[in-house]
Amino acid sequence: MKFRMAVVVVLAMSAPGLAQDRADRVRIYTDRTKTPPTITTRTGTVASEDAAKTVFVTGAGQRIEIKNFDIADILYDGEPDEVGAGRVAENRKAYEQALTHYTEALRRVGRNHQLARTNIEFKIAKMHTHLADAGSLEARGKAIEALRKFVADHPDARQTIEALDMLSRLLVLDGRPLDEVIRAFQALRSKHSDNQEITNRCDLFESQLLLEEGQMLLKDRRDEARRKFEQAQAKLKGMLEGADKADALRVRIGLAECKAALGQQDDAIKEIEAIFAEAGDDPALRAAVHLGRGDCYRLNGQYREAMWDYLWVDVVYNHDREQQARALYFLYECFENMKESDPQAAARAKETRERLLNDPRLKDTRYQKLAAK
């Protein structure tokens, strides 16, 4: 789901002088389409944070709300120097070193500096996750434990949705159920029921988890997979009302995937073709439509038809690395299932898997990790 940058002024000239007492720096994405993304920095005071938004007071006393999705990072006034050292190491992908710095920073940060402390705790959990992505099952266990603790201690923090997303990925890799993540998203949705953006994000994450679980269960536990697709279908139907055009198209793609998995192949393909006509030129949306149609064909055993849609994403609509990784993951599955009818399929399957595992652009993507499992 696409969430556009929005900084909304909610109260001008409130809390005069507050921003002069501290100098927090909020780094905000202004253009995510560029590589690297364009970021601007606002200086003032972070007044409060929750899972939906950050409330920020500028140096002029203007109080604004910033959507957390638009925040690249926050540098809190008074945070220990080790946090800066940790950021430098993290940017170099020296995650062990970053973990050491952040752990020392947590020891030094004051108990009354709660927002900075929460951010450091999240960074520690995130470094454990990076190490798990490159390491052993033992490292994965530590990352899962760290993320679970963060979510339990901070169920409504600015970083909670990202933590839940990382936790869900690690649980899938470990073959564990995602019930705890889904319950956490449901709790956030209930708490922020008046905030359309966060309810949409929670619903989308939950439906994506259900679809992903269903996909993983299809080979060996079809009855359980069917229940996951039925749950996802119910969730997605509820999201259609009130969704804007772009979000509604993505919801409809998910619904088409559910129909295909539940044996309604003709209806699924008909719906995907209708979505194609409405998708426009947005590359991410075009990629989503191709992925959705590829899934519909693949779930029906039509691997050669699915292959072409996944190739479109890999070769043309590859702007989003997560979408490209997903395309390669299922393209490999298509080639594997075409071995008996296509003498070149085995070599193509091997090449596709190696690309997914070794392309540095796709490092740490969810489907690269699934392929390495």
LINHUTA-V557759 format. One record per residue. N is the residue number from 1. RES is the residue in one letter. PHI is phi in degrees with one decimal (none if undefined). OMEGA is omega in degrees with one decimal (999 if undefined). D_LAST is the distance of its C-alpha to the last C-alpha in Angstrom with 2 decimals. Layout:
<<N & RES & PHI & OMEGA & D_LAST> <N & RES & PHI & OMEGA & D_LAST>>
This chain:
<<1 & M & none & -175.4 & 27.01> <2 & K & -95.3 & 178.6 & 29.19> <3 & F & -119.0 & -174.6 & 31.13> <4 & R & -86.7 & 179.6 & 33.88> <5 & M & -58.0 & 177.2 & 35.35> <6 & A & -150.6 & 173.7 & 38.18> <7 & V & -114.4 & -171.1 & 40.27> <8 & V & -107.5 & 176.2 & 42.85> <9 & V & -76.0 & -179.1 & 46.05> <10 & V & -108.7 & 179.0 & 46.84> <11 & L & -161.7 & -177.6 & 49.75> <12 & A & -86.0 & 171.5 & 51.66> <13 & M & 57.0 & 175.8 & 53.44> <14 & S & -98.4 & 179.2 & 52.32> <15 & A & 48.7 & -177.1 & 52.11> <16 & P & -58.3 & 176.9 & 54.25> <17 & G & 85.9 & -176.9 & 53.64> <18 & L & -64.1 & -175.9 & 50.30> <19 & A & -67.2 & -180.0 & 48.30> <20 & Q & -75.7 & -178.5 & 50.72> <21 & D & -73.0 & 179.6 & 49.92> <22 & R & -136.9 & -179.8 & 46.32> <23 & A & -134.8 & 171.9 & 44.46> <24 & D & -74.1 & 178.2 & 40.89> <25 & R & -122.7 & 180.0 & 39.21> <26 & V & -103.4 & 179.1 & 36.98> <27 & R & -95.2 & -170.3 & 34.96> <28 & I & -118.0 & 174.0 & 34.76> <29 & Y & -68.5 & 174.3 & 33.02> <30 & T & -114.0 & 176.8 & 35.75> <31 & D & -152.1 & -179.1 & 33.97> <32 & R & -83.0 & -176.6 & 30.21> <33 & T & -76.1 & -178.8 & 30.61> <34 & K & -85.8 & 177.4 & 31.48> <35 & T & -123.0 & -4.6 & 29.26> <36 & P & -74.1 & 179.9 & 29.40> <37 & P & -60.5 & 176.6 & 30.56> <38 & T & -79.5 & -177.2 & 34.18> <39 & I & -131.5 & 171.6 & 34.77> <40 & T & -115.3 & -178.1 & 38.09> <41 & T & -118.9 & 174.7 & 39.05> <42 & R & -109.7 & -179.4 & 41.41> <43 & T & -111.6 & -179.9 & 43.26> <44 & G & 172.1 & -178.0 & 44.66> <45 & T & -134.6 & 172.0 & 43.60> <46 & V & -78.7 & -177.1 & 40.65> <47 & A & -84.3 & -179.7 & 42.53> <48 & S & -163.4 & 177.4 & 39.72> <49 & E & -141.4 & 165.8 & 36.10> <50 & D & -146.1 & -174.8 & 34.26> <51 & A & -68.5 & -176.8 & 31.16> <52 & A & -94.1 & -169.7 & 33.22> <53 & K & -158.4 & 171.6 & 35.26> <54 & T & -119.4 & 177.5 & 36.72> <55 & V & -97.8 & -170.3 & 40.51> <56 & F & -130.1 & 178.0 & 41.94> <57 & V & -111.4 & -177.8 & 45.57> <58 & T & -73.2 & 178.4 & 46.64> <59 & G & -62.4 & 178.8 & 49.23> <60 & A & -87.0 & 179.0 & 51.82> <61 & G & 87.6 & 180.0 & 51.10> <62 & Q & -83.8 & -177.6 & 49.34> <63 & R & -98.2 & -177.1 & 46.80> <64 & I & -130.8 & 173.2 & 43.82> <65 & E & -106.8 & 178.8 & 40.62> <66 & I & -120.2 & 176.1 & 37.45> <67 & K & -66.4 & -176.7 & 34.43> <68 & N & -60.7 & 178.7 & 31.46> <69 & F & -60.0 & -177.1 & 29.37> <70 & D & -90.5 & -176.6 & 31.87> <71 & I & -96.1 & 175.6 & 31.61> <72 & A & -80.1 & 178.9 & 29.75> <73 & D & -172.5 & 173.4 & 30.82> <74 & I & -127.3 & 175.7 & 33.88> <75 & L & -102.5 & -173.5 & 35.73> <76 & Y & -85.1 & 175.7 & 37.80> <77 & D & -61.0 & 176.6 & 41.25> <78 & G & 85.7 & 177.7 & 41.56> <79 & E & -69.3 & -178.1 & 37.90> <80 & P & -59.3 & 179.9 & 37.62> <81 & D & -59.4 & -178.9 & 37.43> <82 & E & -62.6 & 177.3 & 34.11> <83 & V & -65.7 & 177.2 & 32.50> <84 & G & -61.4 & 177.6 & 33.63> <85 & A & -63.6 & 177.9 & 32.38> <86 & G & -65.1 & 178.5 & 28.99> <87 & R & -62.4 & 179.5 & 28.93> <88 & V & -61.2 & 179.7 & 29.86> <89 & A & -65.1 & 179.3 & 27.08> <90 & E & -62.0 & 179.3 & 24.54> <91 & N & -64.1 & 176.3 & 25.80> <92 & R & -86.2 & -176.4 & 25.30> <93 & K & 64.4 & 174.2 & 21.67> <94 & A & -90.0 & -166.8 & 22.97> <95 & Y & -71.7 & 176.1 & 21.12> <96 & E & -62.6 & 179.0 & 22.22> <97 & Q & -64.3 & 178.6 & 25.75> <98 & A & -61.9 & 179.2 & 25.58> <99 & L & -60.5 & 178.1 & 24.47> <100 & T & -61.6 & -179.7 & 27.47> <101 & H & -64.9 & -177.9 & 29.82> <102 & Y & -65.9 & 178.9 & 28.76> <103 & T & -64.6 & 176.6 & 29.02> <104 & E & -68.1 & 178.4 & 32.51> <105 & A & -62.4 & 178.9 & 33.39> <106 & L & -64.6 & 178.3 & 32.63> <107 & R & -66.1 & -173.3 & 34.95> <108 & R & -94.4 & -174.5 & 37.68> <109 & V & -69.1 & -178.5 & 37.60> <110 & G & -69.7 & 179.7 & 40.36> <111 & R & -64.0 & -178.2 & 39.78> <112 & N & -84.2 & 179.2 & 41.93> <113 & H & -96.6 & -165.1 & 39.80> <114 & Q & -67.1 & -178.2 & 37.36> <115 & L & -64.5 & 177.3 & 35.79> <116 & A & -65.2 & -179.9 & 35.03> <117 & R & -63.6 & 178.3 & 33.75> <118 & T & -61.0 & 179.8 & 31.37> <119 & N & -62.9 & 179.0 & 30.08> <120 & I & -66.8 & 178.1 & 29.48> <121 & E & -60.7 & 178.1 & 27.64> <122 & F & -65.4 & -179.5 & 25.33> <123 & K & -63.0 & 176.5 & 24.80> <124 & I & -63.6 & 178.2 & 23.91> <125 & A & -62.3 & -179.2 & 21.24> <126 & K & -67.6 & 178.0 & 19.97> <127 & M & -65.6 & 174.9 & 19.94> <128 & H & -59.1 & 179.7 & 17.92> <129 & T & -66.4 & 177.0 & 15.33> <130 & H & -59.4 & 179.8 & 15.46> <131 & L & -66.5 & 177.3 & 15.12> <132 & A & -65.2 & -179.4 & 12.08> <133 & D & -62.8 & -177.4 & 10.44> <134 & A & -107.2 & -169.6 & 11.49> <135 & G & -128.8 & -168.6 & 11.48> <136 & S & -95.0 & 174.1 & 10.85> <137 & L & -62.1 & 177.9 & 10.34> <138 & E & -62.5 & 178.0 & 14.09> <139 & A & -63.9 & 178.4 & 14.06> <140 & R & -63.6 & 178.3 & 11.94> <141 & G & -61.3 & 178.2 & 14.57> <142 & K & -64.5 & 180.0 & 17.33> <143 & A & -65.7 & 178.6 & 16.25> <144 & I & -60.9 & 179.2 & 16.16> <145 & E & -62.2 & -178.8 & 19.51> <146 & A & -65.0 & 179.8 & 20.99> <147 & L & -68.6 & 177.2 & 20.22> <148 & R & -60.0 & -179.9 & 21.55> <149 & K & -64.3 & -180.0 & 24.62> <150 & F & -62.2 & -178.4 & 25.24> <151 & V & -64.3 & 179.0 & 25.17> <152 & A & -66.3 & -178.2 & 27.37> <153 & D & -77.3 & -174.3 & 29.78> <154 & H & -134.7 & -175.5 & 29.91> <155 & P & -69.5 & -177.9 & 29.37> <156 & D & -133.8 & -179.2 & 31.39> <157 & A & -84.4 & 177.0 & 30.74> <158 & R & -56.7 & -173.7 & 30.40> <159 & Q & -95.5 & -170.6 & 26.78> <160 & T & -63.8 & -178.4 & 25.79> <161 & I & -64.2 & 177.4 & 24.35> <162 & E & -64.2 & 178.2 & 22.07> <163 & A & -62.6 & 178.9 & 21.04> <164 & L & -66.0 & 178.2 & 20.32> <165 & D & -63.4 & 178.1 & 18.24> <166 & M & -64.4 & 180.0 & 16.02> <167 & L & -62.1 & -179.4 & 16.04> <168 & S & -61.8 & -179.4 & 15.07> <169 & R & -63.7 & -179.4 & 11.94> <170 & L & -67.6 & 178.0 & 10.88> <171 & L & -66.5 & 176.1 & 12.07> <172 & V & -62.0 & 179.1 & 10.11> <173 & L & -60.6 & -177.6 & 6.74> <174 & D & -88.1 & 179.3 & 8.69> <175 & G & 72.2 & -178.6 & 10.06> <176 & R & -100.9 & 178.0 & 13.45> <177 & P & -67.4 & -176.8 & 16.32> <178 & L & -105.5 & -176.2 & 17.52> <179 & D & -56.8 & -176.8 & 21.19> <180 & E & -65.6 & 178.6 & 21.98> <181 & V & -68.8 & 179.6 & 20.89> <182 & I & -62.1 & 177.6 & 22.88> <183 & R & -61.8 & 180.0 & 25.82> <184 & A & -65.8 & 176.5 & 25.81> <185 & F & -64.0 & 179.0 & 25.99> <186 & Q & -63.9 & 177.9 & 28.75> <187 & A & -65.4 & 177.5 & 30.64> <188 & L & -63.3 & 179.9 & 30.55> <189 & R & -62.6 & 179.9 & 31.73> <190 & S & -65.8 & -177.9 & 34.53> <191 & K & -67.7 & -176.8 & 35.65> <192 & H & -110.4 & -175.2 & 35.77> <193 & S & -62.9 & 179.7 & 37.03> <194 & D & -89.0 & -178.9 & 39.71> <195 & N & -107.8 & -173.4 & 37.30> <196 & Q & -61.9 & -176.7 & 36.21> <197 & E & -65.7 & -177.6 & 33.58> <198 & I & -72.1 & 176.1 & 31.65> <199 & T & -65.2 & 176.6 & 32.01> <200 & N & -63.3 & -179.9 & 30.66> <201 & R & -63.4 & 179.6 & 27.67> <202 & C & -63.7 & 178.6 & 26.93> <203 & D & -62.8 & -179.4 & 27.44> <204 & L & -65.0 & 178.3 & 25.24> <205 & F & -58.4 & -178.3 & 22.32> <206 & E & -61.6 & -179.4 & 22.86> <207 & S & -66.4 & 177.8 & 23.11> <208 & Q & -63.9 & 178.0 & 19.98> <209 & L & -64.2 & 179.3 & 18.02> <210 & L & -64.6 & 177.8 & 19.75> <211 & L & -63.0 & -179.2 & 19.05> <212 & E & -66.4 & 176.2 & 15.31> <213 & E & -59.8 & 178.9 & 15.33> <214 & G & -60.3 & 179.0 & 17.55> <215 & Q & -59.4 & -176.6 & 15.40> <216 & M & -71.2 & -176.6 & 12.44> <217 & L & -89.0 & -171.4 & 15.18> <218 & L & -59.1 & -173.4 & 17.15> <219 & K & -67.6 & -170.0 & 15.94> <220 & D & -116.2 & -174.4 & 16.69> <221 & R & -135.8 & -170.7 & 18.74> <222 & R & -65.2 & -180.0 & 20.95> <223 & D & -64.3 & 178.5 & 23.66> <224 & E & -66.8 & 177.4 & 21.50> <225 & A & -61.5 & -179.7 & 19.97> <226 & R & -59.3 & 179.0 & 23.59> <227 & R & -62.8 & 179.1 & 24.58> <228 & K & -64.6 & 179.6 & 21.98> <229 & F & -66.5 & 177.5 & 23.32> <230 & E & -65.6 & 177.4 & 26.83> <231 & Q & -64.8 & 178.9 & 26.30> <232 & A & -62.9 & 179.8 & 24.89> <233 & Q & -61.2 & 178.8 & 27.88> <234 & A & -63.9 & 179.8 & 30.33> <235 & K & -63.3 & -177.7 & 28.96> <236 & L & -65.6 & 177.9 & 29.07> <237 & K & -59.5 & 179.1 & 32.58> <238 & G & -68.3 & -178.4 & 33.78> <239 & M & -83.7 & -174.5 & 32.57> <240 & L & -62.7 & -177.8 & 34.62> <241 & E & -67.5 & 176.9 & 37.91> <242 & G & 88.0 & 179.5 & 38.74> <243 & A & -76.0 & 175.5 & 35.82> <244 & D & -74.4 & -170.2 & 36.91> <245 & K & -59.8 & -177.3 & 36.55> <246 & A & -62.9 & 179.9 & 33.29> <247 & D & -65.9 & -179.5 & 31.57> <248 & A & -62.8 & 178.3 & 33.12> <249 & L & -63.9 & 179.3 & 31.73> <250 & R & -67.1 & 176.8 & 28.14> <251 & V & -63.6 & -179.7 & 28.85> <252 & R & -65.8 & 175.6 & 30.32> <253 & I & -61.9 & 177.6 & 27.26> <254 & G & -61.5 & 178.4 & 25.20> <255 & L & -65.2 & 177.6 & 28.01> <256 & A & -65.2 & 177.2 & 27.96> <257 & E & -62.0 & 178.2 & 24.27> <258 & C & -62.0 & 179.5 & 25.26> <259 & K & -59.4 & -179.5 & 28.20> <260 & A & -62.9 & -179.3 & 26.19> <261 & A & -68.2 & -177.8 & 23.78> <262 & L & -95.1 & 173.1 & 26.91> <263 & G & 90.0 & -179.3 & 28.72> <264 & Q & -101.0 & -170.7 & 30.96> <265 & Q & -61.7 & -177.3 & 29.93> <266 & D & -61.5 & 178.3 & 33.36> <267 & D & -64.3 & -178.9 & 33.71> <268 & A & -63.3 & -179.0 & 30.24> <269 & I & -66.6 & 178.2 & 31.02> <270 & K & -60.7 & 179.2 & 34.52> <271 & E & -66.2 & 179.1 & 33.28> <272 & I & -62.0 & 178.9 & 30.83> <273 & E & -63.2 & 176.7 & 33.73> <274 & A & -65.9 & 179.1 & 35.93> <275 & I & -64.9 & 177.5 & 33.44> <276 & F & -53.7 & -176.9 & 33.36> <277 & A & -68.0 & -176.3 & 37.10> <278 & E & -106.2 & -168.1 & 36.88> <279 & A & -71.9 & -179.3 & 33.95> <280 & G & 72.4 & -173.2 & 36.10> <281 & D & -104.9 & 179.6 & 34.90> <282 & D & -61.3 & -175.0 & 32.36> <283 & P & -62.5 & 179.4 & 29.38> <284 & A & -66.2 & 179.6 & 26.81> <285 & L & -70.8 & 175.7 & 28.50> <286 & R & -59.6 & 178.0 & 28.77> <287 & A & -62.0 & -179.8 & 25.05> <288 & A & -61.8 & 179.5 & 24.48> <289 & V & -67.1 & 177.8 & 26.92> <290 & H & -62.0 & 178.0 & 25.36> <291 & L & -62.6 & 179.9 & 21.89> <292 & G & -63.9 & 179.6 & 23.68> <293 & R & -68.4 & 176.5 & 25.63> <294 & G & -58.8 & 178.3 & 22.68> <295 & D & -63.3 & 179.8 & 20.97> <296 & C & -60.1 & 178.3 & 24.31> <297 & Y & -65.4 & -177.0 & 24.67> <298 & R & -63.0 & -179.9 & 21.14> <299 & L & -64.4 & 177.2 & 21.50> <300 & N & -97.6 & 179.4 & 24.77> <301 & G & 77.4 & 178.9 & 23.44> <302 & Q & -94.5 & -168.6 & 25.24> <303 & Y & -70.3 & -179.9 & 22.57> <304 & R & -68.2 & 176.4 & 25.11> <305 & E & -64.0 & 178.7 & 26.56> <306 & A & -63.7 & -178.7 & 23.23> <307 & M & -52.5 & -176.5 & 22.41> <308 & W & -63.8 & 179.0 & 25.45> <309 & D & -67.2 & 178.2 & 24.58> <310 & Y & -65.3 & 177.4 & 21.11> <311 & L & -65.8 & 176.3 & 22.93> <312 & W & -57.0 & -179.2 & 25.48> <313 & V & -69.9 & -178.6 & 22.98> <314 & D & -65.5 & -171.3 & 21.37> <315 & V & -93.8 & -172.0 & 24.83> <316 & V & -110.4 & -174.5 & 27.28> <317 & Y & -97.2 & -173.3 & 26.05> <318 & N & -108.2 & -176.8 & 23.37> <319 & H & -65.8 & -179.1 & 24.99> <320 & D & -98.1 & -174.0 & 22.26> <321 & R & -68.1 & 176.8 & 19.02> <322 & E & -66.1 & 178.4 & 16.99> <323 & Q & -66.7 & 178.7 & 18.79> <324 & Q & -65.6 & 178.8 & 18.24> <325 & A & -62.3 & 178.3 & 14.46> <326 & R & -64.0 & 178.9 & 14.59> <327 & A & -60.8 & 180.0 & 17.05> <328 & L & -66.0 & -180.0 & 15.05> <329 & Y & -60.1 & -178.4 & 12.00> <330 & F & -84.1 & 172.5 & 14.59> <331 & L & -63.7 & 175.2 & 16.76> <332 & Y & -58.2 & 178.8 & 14.29> <333 & E & -61.9 & 179.1 & 14.41> <334 & C & -61.7 & -179.9 & 18.17> <335 & F & -61.7 & 178.8 & 18.62> <336 & E & -59.1 & -177.8 & 16.75> <337 & N & -85.1 & 179.3 & 19.23> <338 & M & -104.0 & -173.7 & 22.13> <339 & K & -58.8 & -175.8 & 22.09> <340 & E & -71.8 & -176.7 & 25.11> <341 & S & -102.6 & -176.6 & 27.21> <342 & D & -131.9 & -177.2 & 26.36> <343 & P & -65.2 & 179.9 & 26.60> <344 & Q & -94.2 & -173.1 & 24.85> <345 & A & -64.6 & -178.2 & 21.80> <346 & A & -61.7 & 179.3 & 19.73> <347 & A & -65.9 & 178.9 & 20.43> <348 & R & -67.5 & 177.0 & 19.78> <349 & A & -62.5 & 179.4 & 16.36> <350 & K & -61.7 & 179.3 & 15.48> <351 & E & -62.7 & -178.4 & 17.22> <352 & T & -64.7 & -179.9 & 15.61> <353 & R & -63.9 & 179.5 & 11.98> <354 & E & -63.8 & 176.9 & 13.34> <355 & R & -62.6 & -178.8 & 15.24> <356 & L & -62.8 & -176.5 & 12.50> <357 & L & -75.9 & -168.9 & 10.53> <358 & N & -112.8 & 179.6 & 13.93> <359 & D & -70.3 & -177.8 & 16.32> <360 & P & -61.0 & 178.4 & 17.49> <361 & R & -64.9 & -176.4 & 18.75> <362 & L & -97.0 & -178.0 & 15.35> <363 & K & -60.3 & 176.3 & 14.08> <364 & D & 73.3 & 174.7 & 12.71> <365 & T & -71.2 & -175.8 & 12.80> <366 & R & -58.6 & -174.4 & 10.95> <367 & Y & -79.1 & 171.5 & 9.78> <368 & Q & -65.4 & 179.4 & 8.85> <369 & K & -68.1 & 176.8 & 6.34> <370 & L & -64.8 & 179.4 & 5.23> <371 & A & -67.4 & -178.3 & 5.54> <372 & A & -83.7 & -174.4 & 3.79> <373 & K & -65.6 & 999 & 0.00>>
